[in-house]
């Protein structure tokens, strides 16, 4: 099992989910964020099963 750290930044339509500078996806709610990250990873790396990965989502305030 692996762990992915995600920074969630609020925007007007939901949350940007940053895995690093090169990988970002989005989610309407924080409640759906971990599954959205798994779905993104499955799309990018379909040969890997991400269903049991730990996704740590940390919400931060959007910079002004």
N, C-alpha and C positions, 0 to 999 in steps of 0.2 A: 504494500500500500504506500502511496505517495501523498505528499501534502503540497498544496498550492496556496500561496498568500495572495490575496486580492485586495486592492484599494478601491473602494466604491466612492465615487464623487457625484454628488447630486447635480442634476440639471433639470430643466423645466419639464421634460417628459419621462423622467425616471432617474436611473443611476448608470454612470459609466463604470465599467468593471475593468480595472487595469491589472494585468498579471505581470507586466513589465513594460518597458518602453515600446516593444514591438507587438504586443498582444493585448487587444482591448475588445470588449463586447459590451452589451448594455442589457439592462433589465428594467421593467416598469417598477418593480418593488424590490426591497431588500430581501423579503421572504423568498423570492424566486431566484435570487442572485447565484447561490451555489449550484443549482440545477442548470442555470444558463451557462455558467462557466464549464460545467461538465459537457453540456451540449456543444459548446464552442470547441473544447478540446477533442471531442469525438469527431467533429467535422474536420479539424486540422490534422488529427492523428487517429484515423479510423481503425488502425491495426491494434490500438491499445484500448483496453476496457477501463474507463475512468469511473465506473459506477461506485467503486469502493474507496475512491480517493477522498481525502479530507480537504475541504475547501474552507479556508479561513478568510472571512470577509470582514474588512475593517472600514467603516464609514468615516469619511473625513469631510469637513466643511469645504465647500467650493471656494477657491481663492477669489478675492474681490478685485 
